[in-house]
Amino acid sequence: MTAELVRGQNHPLSQSRLEIRISAGTPVAAAAALGDENGRIHGTEWVAHPGAPVQPGLEVSRQAAADHRLAVDLDAMTDAVHRVSVLLALPAANAGAGPARFGSVAAPFVAVTGLDGTEVASYTITGLNLESAVVALELYRRQGAWKVRAVGQGYAGGLAELFADQGLSEAAQLAAGIDEAVAKGLVRSVQAPPPRTPEGDRSRQAAAPAVGPDQGAAPQGAPGPVPPAYGGQPAGGQGQGGPQPPYGGATDPHAPSGGPVDYSHPRRQTSAPPPPPAAPPAQPGQPSRPVAGDATGWSMEERLYNQVWGMFEDLARTAAAYRSAVDFAESRMDKELEQALSDPRSRIGGQGDAAREAARARYTQLVDQARASLDRDLDQLAAESEVVEPALPPAFARWDNPCWHAYRVPIEIPMALRLGDLRLPEAESIRIPMLLRLPLERGLWIDSGRTESLDGSFTDSHDMRRLAMDTAVAHAARLLAVYPAGEFTVHVVDPAGSGAQALAPLTQTGVLAGPPAQGAAGVTEVLARLTQRVDLVQMALRGGAPDALPPGFDTSQQLLIVNDFPHGFDDRAVNQLRYLVDEGPSVGVHLMMVADREESAGYGPLLDPLWRSLLRLTAVPDDHLADPWVGHAWTYEPPSVPPGSEVLRQVLTQVAEARRTWNR
């Protein structure tokens, strides 16, 4: 039974592995501080925060969001730790935007749950006013047992005052570091949609320089379509010129791994881009006709990229406005009915019936007005989609786009590639391309678990594994297709050989680095080779000698597809996978796992950080992608090759031929 705590109240904890779920009416940054028996924090390494999200027994979110899930393993705490304090801070106090005090937003809600989602205790933090940081609750050790206590202690001076109050000598420096990490996370996140102009003009400006639930996740991702919990990065309208960093690494090649990725496009200029092309004149009283490339940018590719971002913003905004209008209409009707029926004299008879009818009529009128506005916006979006979709380049286009029949291996890396489509229930016919920025910053997890489809039907485990591998192959083929010859290499680990049929397009065209690795020995050999590659490149970059790599070293981006995990993997192999997930992307090594998380539960908390570091995609339509800025759950649809089409093999054949020519 859930304990609903009030300030100062405590409750015993019977589990050691817990999740702390946070829900707020606005994006907040979450952190967790370890304290001794007196509650003192002994150093910055005792705090898990967005800039350093993992500490022993703790993992917090990497960016600000309206909802968080913090992982806690009390058994992993050292004997010196007697208290775990959960901290919340408004990004406004750090990033200079949005609300600056908790008194102006909805009261945050914090719940302690088991890993199965069972709620143990909850606390709504009320009574806050000028505070911009707050100690929400604390887990503390008393006589060998752990308890949770509702705290709700706020600080008007923000995190610096909070840390100083808990005895941390580096309070100001740590608060500044968290400020910077939160600001970077907000820059990479989906930005709140700007207001429409009175004329309904949707001409786009370039988005802010380029993340998404507990996947967060987003939120690396699309120009908005990927939710921030998954690391979505909008297009960089003011990106820096110059070459891309080696291996898709950090902005500073000598910076340690895990630093911010430079998303600036090598062809982007530093001055303002030219204005978008003018739309054809519209008929009086009619909206302007959409034009492909109707956004700012130096190239058509960048304009289309920003236009897709604008379409996502428009759909998110108009759906949010419709939902808000419906909620308001329902609230108003309930209030009017309550007022009408509060007088006993009007509860029965004609007067009461008339009041109820009038309230329902006003509700219907408000909803009809909102729906008319929504339909008008959706018609404009549908018209824009009809002209934008055919104009997309191969990297952004669906597999059924005719541009793939004129495909040629590119000589430059595009800004992004398409991972599928996104849609909302209010607009089932409108699909927004889900674009992933390049170079990759996060690996992908293709979920092969049994899933209930949106129509209520189930797909059995065998079909899900097949569909998941087909989806992984389609993603891998697109990655191979958008990179120049010799600049992208794919490895496959298939311990039991169960993915042979799905892998046929890759194996038969010869685009793989070698045959799929099978058996325990094959898994060990591939993981050891890629782990060694990460170590070598990291040492070279940190030593300031990227040219000191061994002769013949393959400097291309590397992708490892892992099928049927965890079958065929021992503890050492699992640790190597986690290492590749954490350290690989900064030096050009990426992971694509095809796995059912439920089947992997036997490994316990060892795999939790791995799953959280990957962008979860599904092989069937699923509404698991959350957008904390407007509260939408976007339905993701994976890419699909038209039945009977040979486009995938034709594209991969060209990639293989280009690679052979390049190697000569």
N, C-alpha and C positions, 0 to 999 in steps of 0.2 A: 504494500500500500504506500502511495506517495506521501511524503511529509512536506506540507506547504509551510515553509519557515517564515518567521518574521525576524526583524533585526535582532541579533544577539542569540537567537535560538540555535541549538545544535541537534545533530541526529547521527546515530552510529552508522558506520559503513561496514558492510559484510563482505564486500568485494574489493579486490586490489586493483583490478584493471577496469578503468572507468572512462566515460566520456563526459565532458562538460559542455553542454549545449547552451549557446548564447543567442538570444533573439532581441534585436533592437529595432526601433523605428527608423534608424538612419545608420549608415556605415560607421562602425567603431573599430578601433584596433584592440586586439586582445593580446595579453601577455600573462605569464605565470612566473612568480618569484618563489624561490626556495629560501626558507629561513631556518635558523637554529631554534633551540628551545626557548629563546627570548624573542624570537621573531625577527632577528637581525639578518640582513642579507650580507654575506661576506665578500661579495665581489660581483662584477658584471657577468661572470660565468655562471652565477646562480640564478640568472634570469633568462627565460625563454621568451623571445619577442620576435616581431616580424623580420628583424635583421639577422637574428640567430634563432630560428624557430625550433630547434631540437636541442634538448638537454637530457641528461640521464633520467628516464622515466617520464619525460614531458615532450609533447609536440604541440605547437600552436600554429595558427594560420600565418601565412606569409604576407598578408595584406589586409587592409580594412575591408569590412563587409558588414551587411546587416545581420547575417547569421554566421555563427562559427561553431565548430566542433573541436574541442581540445582533447587530446589523448593523454591519459594519466595512467602510469603503472606504479602503484605505491610500493610494490615489492622491489622495484628497481632503484628506489631511493636509498642513498647511503645512510649510515647510522647517524651522521651529523645533521641530517635533514629532519626537522620535526614539524615543519609547516609548509604548505603550498598555498600561496595566495593568488587568486585569479583577479587580474587587473583589466580594467576597461578604460579606454581613452578616446575622446572624440578626435578624429583626424583634423577637424577644423582648428583645434588648438595647435596642431603640428603642421598642417598643410595649408592653412590660410584660407579655407573655403568651407561653406556650410555652417551649421550651428556651432556656437562656441561654448555652450554650456548644456549640461544635461537637463536643466530645468525647462528648456525650450523644446525637448523631444519627448517621445513616449518613454515611459519607465522601462528600462531594460529588464529582461527576464532571463534567469539563469537556472539551469536544471542539471543535476548530476544523475547520470544514467549508467546502467550496465552496458556491455557491448552488444547485448541483444535489443537495446533500446528501452528496456524497462526503467522507468523513472524511479529514482530512489528518493530524491529531495529536490525541491524547487524553491526559488526565491525571486520575488519581484521587487526591484530596487526602487523604492519610492522615497519621497522627501528630498530629492536632490534639487538644487537651484543653480548656483553660480559655478558649481564644480565642473571641471572638464576631464577629470580622471577620478576613478573610484576603485577601491578594493571591494569587489563584488562579494566574494565568499572565500573561505579558507578551509583547506583540509588539514587537520592537525592530529599529531600522534599523542595519545595520552595513555600511559600504562600499557604500552605495547599494542594498543588498538587505535584505529583511525576513526575520526569523526569529521563531519562537515558542519561549519558554523556560518550563518548568514551575517555578513559584516556591514556592507553598504556604506563604508567610510569614504566620503568624497573629499577632493582637494581642488580648490579654486586655482591653485598654482600649477596644476597639471602634473605630469609624470615626474618632473624634477622635484616638486614638493613631496610627492608620494614616496619616491625612493629615498629622499633625505629623511623623511619621517621613519623609515624602516632601517635607518642606520647605514646606508650605502654612501661611502665617501665619494664615489664617482657618479653621484646622482645626476648632476647637470650633463656630464658627458654622455651617460647612457641615455638620458632622455633625448638629447640631441641626435644620437645615433638612431633611436627609434623614430624620431621625427623624420629623419632622412629616408629610412626604409619605408615608412608609411607613405611619404610623398612620392617616392618612386613607384610604389605599388598603385597609388591612385592614378599616376600618369599612365601606367600600363593598363589600367582598368577601362571598362566600358564607361564612357562619360555620360552624364545625364543629358538626355536629348534637349537641344535648344528649343525655345519657343518658335512656333511658326510665325511667318510674317503675315500681316493682315490679308495680303492678297493670296495667301496660300502658296507663295513661291518657295520651292524646295531646292533652289540652287545651293550646292554644297560648298562649304569651305573645307579645306584640308583638316583632317582631325588632328588632335594633339599628338605629339610624338609618341611613337610606340615604345586580362588575366585574369566559379568558376567554383554552390554548396561546399562541402568538405573536400571536393576535388581540387577542389581547388583547388570547380573547380573550376579560374580560370582561369584565371580563369588565365599555357601560352595559347594564343588563339587567333581568332579572326578579327576583322575590323569591326568589332562590336558583336557579331553573331556569337562568338564564343563568350560565355558568361565569365565574369571576372573570377569566380571561384575556380575557373579552369585556366586563368591567366591569359585572357584575351588581350592582344595588343593592337590598338587602333593604328591607322596609317600615320606616318610621320610627315606632316606637312612642312615642317621646318627642319628636316633631317640634315645632317652634316654630309658634306661631300667627302671625296677620298675613297680609297679602297676599303673593302670589307675587312674586318679583322680575320686573321688566319683561323681556320678550323671552326668558324662560326662562334668564336669565343667572346670574351669580355671586351669592353671598349678599350681597356688598357691591357695589352697582351701580357704584361708582366704582373697583372693583378692576380690574386689567388682565384682558384676556380670558384664558381658560384656567384661571381659578380654579375652586374647587369649586362645583358646582351645588347650590342649595338645594332639596332634595327634600321639604321639609315641605309638607304639603297645606294649602291655605288654610282648610279647615274643621276642621283638627285642633286640639285644645285642648292646653294645656301641662300640665294636671294628669293624673293617672292615669285611663285610660279605665275604664268600668264593666266588670265581669266578663262573660265570654261566657255565653250562655244555657245553662241546665242541660240536660244530655241526659236523655232519658226513662230511667226506671229499667230496668236490664237484668235478665234472668232470672238466678237464682243459677247461678254457674259459667260464664256467658256474657259476652263482652265487651260494653261499653256500645254502644248503637246510635248511629251517627253522626248529627250534626245539621249542617245547612248554617249557616255563620256561627259555628262552634264555635271561636272565637278572640277575643282581646281587640281592641277597637277602638271608636271613637266612632260609627261608622256601619256598616250592613250591608256596604257596599262595602269598608271597611277590614277588617272581620272576615273577609270572604271572601278578600280579598287575603292576609291573614296566614294564613288556613287553607290556601290553596294553597301558601304558603311552607312550612308545617308538613308538608303532604303530600310535598313535594319532599324535605324533610329525612328524613322517615320512610323513603321509598323508597331514598334514598341510603344511609342508615344500615343498613337491613336487608339490602340487596344487598352492602354492604361487609362486614357480619358474615358473610354466607353465603360470600362469596369467601374471606375470611380463614379460616373454618372448613375449607373444602375444601383450601386451601393447607396448613393445619396437618396435616390428615389425610394428604395426600400426603407431606409432609415426614416425618411420623412413620412412615409405611409404609416409605419409602425407608431411614430410619435403622434400623428393625427388620430389614429385609431385609439391609442391609449387615452388621449385627451377627451375624445368623444365618448368613450365608455367609462371614464372616471366618474361621471355624474350618473348616479343610479336612475335618475329620471329619463336618461336617454339610452339606456341599455336595451330597452325593448320598445317595440312600436315603430311607427313610421319615422320618427326623428332619428333613432339610432341607425335604421337601415339607410336613410339618406346620407348620414355622415360617413358610414362605411363605403357606400357607393361613390361618394365624392372623393374620398381618400384614394380608392382604387383607380378612379378615373384620372386623378392627377398623377398617380404612379405610372399608369399606362402612357400618358402624354409625355412625361419626362423620358421614359425608356424609348418611346418611338422617336423622339427628337434626337436622343443619343445614337440610336441605331441609324437614323438617316445621316447624321454626321459621319459615323463610322463607315457606312456604305459609300459615301462620297469619297472619303479618303482611300478606301480600299480600291475603288474603281480607278483612281489616279495611280495607285501603286501597281495595280494589275497592268495598266497600260504601260507604265515604265518598265515593268518586268518583261513585257513582250518585246521591247526594243533593246533592252540591256542584255538579256540572255543570249540572243544570237550573236551579239557583238563581242562576247567574252573571248579572250585568248585561251588556248588549250589548258594552261595551268588553272584557269578559273572556270572552265566550261565542264558541263556534264559529259558523260561518255557518249551520249547520243547526239552531241553537237557536231554538225558537219565539219567544223574546223579540224577535228581529229583526222579526217580523211586527207587533209593537206598537211599533216604533221611532218615537221622536220626537227631533228635534234637541235636544241637551241645552242647558242654560243654564249649566252649570259643567263645567270640565275634570275628567275622572276621574283617579284615581291612576295608572292604568296602562292598557295595552291589550295584547291578545293577539297574539303573532306566530306562533303555531303550538303544537305539542305536543312534549313530551320523554318518552322512555321508555328502559328498560334491557332487555338481552336476557333477564334473569331474570324479567321481568314484561311480556311483549309486549302483554298486553291492557290494561295500565294506562297511561293518558296523563295527564301532568301539564301543565296549561296553562303556556306560556312567556309570562310577562307582562313587558312593557317599561315601566319607569317613565316618567312624563311630568312635566315637559317633556323632550324628547329631549336627550341629551347627546352622542350619537354618531350618525353617519350609518349607512346600511345599504348593504351590497354584496350584491346578488342574483347569485349565481354562475351564469353561463350556459355554463360550460365543460362538456365531455363528462365525464360522471360514471358510474362503475360503481355500479349500485344494490346494495343490500345482498343481493339474491338472486343477484348475479353477472352480471346482464344489463346491457347498455350502452344508453344513450339517445343517438341521433345528435345532431350539432351543431344541425341545423335544429329538431328537436323541443325540444332544451334551450333554445334562444333563445326559442321560443314559450312554453314552460312558465315560463321566468324572467320574461318580461314579464307573463304572467298572474298570477304570484305578486306582482310589483311593484304591479300594479294593485289586487290584493286588499289589500295593505298600505296603499296610498295611500287606498283607499276607506274603510278602517277609521279611518285618521287623520282624514279629513274628517268621518266620522260621529261621532267622539267629541268633537270641538271644537264650541263654540257657533258660531252663525252669524257669519260674517265674521271669525273668529279663526284660520282656517287656509287658506292659499292654496297651490295646486299649480301648478308650471310643468313643462313637458315639453320635453326636447331629444331629437329623433329625426332625426338628420342625413339618413339615407337613406329615411325613411318606412317602415322595415321593421316598426315596431311598431303600425301603424295598426289592424290587426284587434284586437289585445289591448287597445289604448287606447280602443276604441269605447265601453265603458261610461262613461268619463270625458268623452270628447269629445261624445257624443250627448246626455248629460244636462246639459251646460253647466257642470260644476263647475270646469273649468280656468280659470286666469287669462287664457288666450288659446290660440289654436291651437298645437299642437306645433311648436316651432321646427325648421326643416329647412335643410339646406345650411350651408356655412361661415358665411354672413352671419347666419343665424338663431342659430347657436351663439354667435357673437361678441356679438350683441346681448343675448341672455339672460344670458350670463355677465358682461358688462360691467354690466348693470343690477343684478344681485344683488351683485356685488363692490362697486359704489358704495353699495348699501344697507348692507352690512356696515360700510364705512368711515364712513358718516354716523352710524349708531347708535353705533359705538364712540367716535367723537369726542364725541357728545352725552353719553354716559354717563361717559366719562373727564373731560369738562369739567364734570360735575355739573349739566348742563342738559338732562335728557331731554325737556323740553317745548319745546326749541328746534328740533325737527325741522321741515322744511318743511311748509307747510299742505297738507292732503290726503295726508300721508305714510301709507302702509299699515303699520300697526303689528302686523298679524297675523303668526303664524308662517308661514314660507315653506318649501316643500319643492320641491326640483328633482329630477326623475326624468331620468336620463341613460341613453338606450338605445344599445346597440350600440357602446359605447366600445371602442377608441379611434378608430373610423372617423369622419372629419370633424373631428378635433381636431388642431391644431398645437401647438407647444411653448408658446405663449402661453396657449392655452386650457387646456392641462394644468396650467400653473402657477396659473391662476385657480381650477381645480378644487381643487388642493391648498390654496389660500388659503381657499376656502369650507369645506373639510373642517376645517381647523385653527381658523379664526376664526369661522366661521358659527354653530355651535351656541350660543355664549354670547350671541349677539344674535338668535337666533330664525331662522337660516337653516340648513336641513338638506339633506343630499345623499342620494339613493338611486340608486346606480349599478347598472345591469344590464350585466355585462361578464364576459368570459372572461379570467382573468388571464394565461393562456398567450399569448393573442393580443396582450396588452399588454406582453409581455416586451421588445419592441423598444425601448421607452423606457428600459430599463435601470433604474438605481437611482433615477431621478427619481420613479418611481411607488411605490417600496417604502414610504415613509412614508405615502402615501395609503392603500394597502391595509391597513396596520397600524392605521390610525385608524378604519377602518370595521368594523362588525359583520357578519361573513360569514354569510349565510343561503343555503340551497340551494332549488332548485325541486323536488327529489325527496328522499325520506328519505335522510339521511346521518348518520354517527356522527362528525362532525368537532368536536363541542363537548366540550372536556375540562374535567374538574372536578378541580383539583389537590388539593383537601382530602381526597378519599377515593379519587382515582385512577380515577374512572369516565370512560368515553367515552359521553356521552349521544347517543342517536339523535334527531335533530331531524326533525320532520315539518312541512312548510309548511302553512299554512291552505288549505283548498280549498272552493270553492263547490259545493254539490251539483249534479250534472249536470242541466241543464234548468231550474234554479231561476232565478227573476227577482229574488231577494232583493237582489242587488247593485245592480241598476238601480233598484229601488224605493227603497232607502236613499239612493242618490245623487240620485234625483229630489227627495226631500224636502230633502236638503242644498241643492240648487240653488234650490229654491223659497224656502227660509229665507234664503238669501243674497240673492235678489232683493228679498225683503221688507225685509231689514236695510239694503239699499243705498238704499231709497226715502227 
